[in-house]
Amino acid sequence: MNHIDRMLDERSELVIKVNALQAFIAGNPIFNELPVIEQDRMVTQRYIMHLYIDLLTQRIEYATTHAPA
């Protein structure tokens, strides 16, 4: 497995995790029972995870378009 494949796997796993976190934030009543500080942390975590996905996507695009021949 090369580094591009590893990044693709990492991004796929991260997308699954961020989707699960989003589902918890948006649709689980337990989220609303958490202290506000913890809710804020989870929302921040989701934001950072999205940034991480975006960065991995950029790295994958660069690696696949600038790969040595």
C-alpha positions in Angstrom: 0.0 0.0 0.0 1.5 3.4 -1.0 1.1 6.7 0.8 -1.8 7.8 -1.4 -3.7 4.6 -0.5 -3.0 5.2 3.2 -4.3 8.8 2.9 -7.4 7.5 1.1 -8.1 5.0 3.8 -7.5 7.6 6.5 -9.9 10.0 4.9 -12.5 7.3 4.5 -12.2 6.4 8.2 -12.4 10.0 9.2 -15.5 10.6 7.1 -17.2 7.7 8.9 -16.3 9.2 12.3 -17.3 12.7 11.5 -20.6 11.5 10.1 -21.2 9.6 13.4 -20.3 12.6 15.4 -22.6 14.8 13.3 -25.5 12.3 13.8 -24.9 12.4 17.5 -24.9 16.2 17.6 -27.9 16.6 15.4 -30.1 13.7 16.4 -29.4 12.3 19.8 -31.2 13.8 22.8 -28.3 12.9 25.0 -26.2 15.6 23.3 -28.6 18.3 24.6 -28.2 16.9 28.2 -24.4 17.3 28.1 -22.9 20.4 29.7 -22.6 23.3 27.3 -18.8 23.2 27.4 -18.9 19.6 26.3 -21.3 20.4 23.5 -19.0 23.2 22.4 -16.0 20.8 22.4 -17.9 18.3 20.3 -18.9 20.9 17.8 -15.3 22.2 17.6 -14.1 18.6 17.2 -16.5 18.2 14.3 -15.2 21.4 12.7 -11.6 20.4 13.1 -12.3 16.9 11.7 -13.8 18.6 8.6 -10.7 20.7 8.2 -8.6 17.5 8.5 -10.7 15.9 5.7 -10.3 19.0 3.5 -6.5 18.9 4.1 -6.3 15.2 3.3 -8.3 15.8 0.2 -5.9 18.5 -0.9 -2.9 16.3 -0.2 -4.5 13.4 -2.1 -5.3 15.6 -5.1 -1.7 17.0 -5.1 -0.2 13.5 -4.8 -2.2 12.1 -7.6 -1.6 15.0 -10.0 2.1 15.4 -9.2 3.1 11.8 -9.0 6.4 10.9 -10.6 6.0 9.2 -14.0 
